[in-house]
Amino acid sequence: MRPAHRPLQSQCHSGQHWLRVYQSGGGRPTAEVVAWLRQHGIRSYATTPAATGLYTNMNFSGPSAIVMGTEATGLSDEWLAAADAQIKIPMAGYIDSLNVSTCTAIMTFEAVRQRGGQI
């Protein structure tokens, strides 16, 4: 069976040397991707503005999958239910969301910070 994900090598030229970026989908059901993550001991963190857990309170020191949705629709209900935790970046004022690249950078920075700068 082929992996439930595919690398995004063309979209992370410099980061591909130290960060594994995967895109799920390609017809693969969310449950299959989640099963693969669990089989490999990887905790999944679903990002959503509706979460109660702050990203800074999560433990990213072990193998972690930070799951990002699209800017238009976010993550599916299936992903939100299947993830080990739902997390958010706190917002203030009139801002209720950030673009997905900014959120990814913030989440990745936090994981690296928690690992003492080690990927």
N, C-alpha and C positions, 0 to 999 in steps of 0.2 A: 504494500500500500504506500502511496506517495504521502509525504508530509502534508499536514493540514494547513500549511502556510507556505509562503514563498518569499524569499529575500527581496528587498527593494534596493538592490545594489546601485541601480542607476540614479536613485534619488538621495543617496547619502554618500557621496564620493569620498569626502575626507573622514566622515564619521564611521564608515564601514570598517576601518582598521581597529576600532575599539568598541563599537556598539552594534549589536545585531538588531536590525529593524526588519520586521515581518509584516506582511499584509495578509490578513485572513480573507476568506471569501473564495472567489473563483469557483463558486458553486458549492463550497464546503459548508455544511451546517455548523452553526455556532457550537452546538453540543460536541461535535467532533473536534473542534479546535480546543475547547475547554478540556475535553478528555485528554488530548495530547499534552496540554500544559500540566495537568495534574499528574499524568503518568511520568513526566519529567521533573516533578517537584517544583514547578514554577507557580508562584502565587499570582493571581490575576487581580488587578485593580482597575475597575471601570470608572472612568472620569465622567462626571455629570454635575451640572450646577445644582441639581436637586438633592445631592448627597448631604448627609449630616456630618460625615467624617472629613476632617481636613487632611490634605495631603501631607502636611508636616507632622501629623500624628501617626502616620503609617510607618511600618518597618520595611524599608527597601533594601536592607543589608543582604538579604539572600536573593536567590533567583526570582526575578520579578517580571511580570508582563504588565506594562501600563497600557491599557486599552483605550484608544481615542476614537471617538465617533467623527462623523462629518460635521462641518460647520452648520450645514443646513438642517440636519435632522438628529444629530447626536448619535448615541448608541441605541441599538434595538432593545426592546423590553427583554428579549431573550438574553442578551449580553448582560444587562443590568441585573437580572435574576441569577445568572450563572456565576458571576464574578465572586471572588473571595471577599471583596470589599468594594464599596462605592466611595469615591473620594471627590473632593472639590477643591478648587482654589477660591479662597474668600474674595468677595468683591465688595467695593464700597461705592457709595453714591449712586449715580444713575447707570453705571456699567453693570450689566448682568452676564456678560460673557466676553471671552477673548477668542482670537482666532486660534485654530488648531495648532499652528506652528508655534505660537507663543506658549500655549498650554504645554505642548510637548517639551519645549525648552525648559520651562519651569519644573516640570515633573522630572525630567532627566537630570537637571542640576541637583534637585533634592536627593535623588538616588545616589548620585556621585558624592554629594556632601556626606551622606550617611555612611558611605563606604570609605570615608577618609581620603577621598580623591581617587580611589581605585575603582576601576570599572569592573 
